[in-house]
């Protein structure tokens, strides 16, 4: 049992023999034999009875664990072995764990949740099946919520651990839903270290290098072109790969990304080719770890293009995309789609096809709530296609969106990546179409009047460009406000047809009827005041705090703000922004200008009907 807690090396020396003993003592060998007989309707009950008989017939000095104790320890083994399997990226081990637990899932929700966790870990760690893994984890969490009595404390611990895993997975892909798991972890004192780590991952994926401190992840460093940290990561992963073969693909990927970022394309090509040999999907190898394959495929396409081998790049990209579709891989296919689209525009000049593919990808990412580096990379690819097509309007639009996602990276490796995009636009005579990162940050912080700064109204217009659906516009507008003030989550209510209706949520559950009633009461009281000051987000008079507070069933705090603007000299309320309140507190001053611009935009498009005092 100690080997489960002291690291993978000791685990691999000690645990295999213990596992075989537990399989025997729990009667799993008898269960397997009975389960193979088709006319057996209750193999677990029969196997347990036979196991008890075998235990009773064994001389006391030769007995192992009691059957009930062996089952409990076998489940504990499976839960602990997940950690060792992930540390070593050992797909053989991870794939074997669900079968150890599955016969006993009917005994307890805790065991059923352990089975879901074990099955999800192989999908997430080895096969790129993140969506299916997340679904399995959520099923496990739902089961844990049914546990009561003395086991509830243990169930809560498992729920926190699984929630942390989901949060890290979502944060690494830039998904806004990661914020709700952060809130869960921060509420538990013994999970605050995990909460801190998750917050750092979230900041890293937003390009917030200072906020992420010393946390460095391969995907984010590669996206940002961060040579210093790519080199550090490559060295660290190489040492890990020397101990655990499952990491060899990642070691070659890190080397390839480093060489490509340094401009050593021939060396990058060699490393990436060797990586793909190890990790590309192969149905004949059930123990293959393919986690590095999507990133390696995308980097290989880009490297082949840089070497002037465009035909090969297109063939690799098309094959990889088709493989993602065959395997039903969603999130991990995005970087392959980006690389293929840009290659198609560069090699065959088919900018129209590339634009359609990237527009569809961006729409999918926005619907999923993706933000930060991953969405920024898609905007950047779309900007490159617009540059190649000599599309000035498209270049300006998507460059502004790229800058918005990369704004935290001004002065960092991410900022340097954006500068390369500006240089590319310059060579095509379109640099004036691209804003500077610092200019965009000034706009979000509330500065205005500088000729080099994009106006808030222009930024809102860029964000809403070509969006025909009013609910999609509302969701985009809400995300813009949330990112501007660094809120953990928010709701947007708009005044439509005489009432304030919920139209968008960001990193929060669906709004409850109680919250909606609260918002409507607040809005009518504040928008139609009887002599009291109206609480409206204003560029010149931002409230330091809002007295009205709503608490949900878990005790989470939400604070409402009216969204309004001047229409023909009259203050008109378009809706209500409801911010999740906590530490760090949302920066209201940073959202003021954008909030009024968004209100004006939504009123102009009649997405909101508006409400004004008589």
C-alpha positions, 0 to 999 in steps of 0.5 A: 500500500505504501508504494501507492504513496511514495512514487512510481519507481517503488510502485513498479517494484512492489505493486505487481505482486500485491495486485496478483494477490488481491485479484486472487483474494477478491475472487476476481479470477473466479469471477472471470471464469464464471463471467465467461459462461453465458448462462450465468446470470449473477457471476459476482454473487456466485464468485463471491460465495466461491471465494468465501468457500476457498478462503474458509478451506485455506489453512489459516497460516496460508490465508491472504486477505478476507474477500471483503477486505481484498475487494476494498484494497483492490479498489484502493490499488486501482485508484492509486495505480492511476497516479503511477500510470500517469507519471509513467504514461503507461497505457498498459497499466492504465488500460488494465485498471477499469477491469479490476473495478468493474465487477464491483461497481454495483456495491457502492457509488464510490467504487463506480466513481473509481471505475469511471475515473480509471476509464477516463484517465486512459482516454485523457492521458494516452489516446487524446479522448478528452471529451469522452474522458470528461463525460466519464468524470462527470458521471463519476462526480454525479455518483459521488453526490449521492453518497451520504453518511460516514462515507461522504467525507471520503466521497467529497475528497474523490470529487475534489480530486476528479474536479481538479483533473477536469479543471486542469484538462479544461484549462489546458484547452482554454475552456472557460468551464475551468473556472467553476472547478477552481471555485470548488477547489478554493472553497476547500482548505485542503485543496488550495494548493491544487487550486493555486496550480489550476489558477496558474494553468488558466493564466498560462493558457491566457498568455498571462506569463507573470500570473503563471509565475514559474509554471511552464507547459509544453503546449503553451510554450510552443504556442507562444514560441517561448524558446527559453522555456521550451529548452527548459521543458525539453531537458526536463522531459528528456530526463523523464523519458529516460526513465519511462518509455511512454514519455519518449514521444513528448521528448521528441515533440519538445525537441522538435518544437524547440528546433522549429522555434529556433528556425532549425527546420531540418533538425525539427523535421527529424525530431518530429518524424521520429515522434510521429513514428512512436505516437501516430494512431496504430490499431495494432498496438494497444499500448501505444501512447498517442498523446503527443501525436496531434501537436506533432502532426501540426508542427510537422505540417508547419515545418514542412511548409517552412522547408518548401515541401508544401505538397508533403505538408498538405498530405500530412495535414489531410491525413491527420485531420481525417484520422481525427474525424475517424477517432472522433477527436475534437479539441486536439484536432484544432491545431491540426486544422489550423496548420492545414488551413494555413498550408492550403492558403500558402501552397495552393493559394486556396484562401477561400477554403482556408477562411471557411475552415478557420471560420468554422473552427473559430465558431466551434471554439467560441461556442465551447467557451475557448479563450486565450492562447488556443483561440488566439492561435486560431485568430492568428491563423485566420489573420494570416489567411486574410493577409495572403488573400490581400483582404484588408478588412479581414486582416484588421478584424482578425488581427484585433481579435488576435491582439485581444487574446494575446494582450497579456503577452505584451513584452513576452515571447507571446508578444514577439509572436504577435510582432512576427504577425505584424512583420508579415502584414508589413511585407504585404503592405498591411501593417497599418491594419494590425493594432499593437498589444499595448494599445489594446490593453490600454483600451481594456484598462479604460484609457481613450483618446490616444490616436494609437488606441483602438476605441472600445466601440471598434473593439466591440464591433470587431468582436461582433463582426459577421455574427448574425445570431443575437444570442451568439453576439450576447455570448461574445459580448459577455466574454469580452466583459469578463476578460476585461475585468478578470471576473471568474464568471458572469451572466448577461441579462438583456431587456427584451419585450418588457422584461430582463431575460437571461441571454448568456452565461460564462463559466457559470451554471445555468441561471436559476429562476431565483437569480432571474427574479433577483435580477429583474427586481434589481434592474427595475429598482435601479433603472427606474429609481425613486430618487436614489442614485442609479448604479450604472457602469460608467466610464467616469463614475465606476462604483467601488462596490455594489451593495446589492448581493445575491448568494446561490445555494452554495454560498457563492456571491454574485453582484449585479451592474446595470449596462447602460449608455447615452442615447440622444442625451438620455441614459438607457439601460440595455441589460444587467451584468451579473459578476461572480464575486470573489478573490481576486475581485473583478476590476470594474474600472477596466470594464467600464468603457467596454460595457457602455460600448457593448450596451450601445452596440446591442441597442443599435442592433435591437438585441436589447429594447432598452429601458429609460426612466420616465 
